[in-house]
């Protein structure tokens, strides 16, 4: 999946019975009002999964319950992912991911 930088939002249909994936790139917006004008809330509160790059540019529009992922560069070939979950659904999702990545022995 490529970044939708020039169209703001790409919609990806599921090949099965799963939900749509909405891939949003807010790099070129100036403020939350501009993001609101894109219909961002329709995607975030719809039936699909919404992934937003540069979400901090419209932080005040983001749902209180969410999974916020921050990507940082450690060096040329290494990245760091920081996962911050708020809300029961996302705390559970993060716990399942943690158990999958770091199973207890």
Secondary structure as UniProt FT lines:
FT   TURN            5..7
FT   STRAND          9..12
FT   STRAND          21..25
FT   TURN            27..28
FT   HELIX           32..37
FT   TURN            38..39
FT   HELIX           40..44
FT   STRAND          49..53
FT   HELIX           55..61
FT   STRAND          66..75
FT   TURN            76..77
FT   STRAND          78..86
FT   HELIX           88..101
//
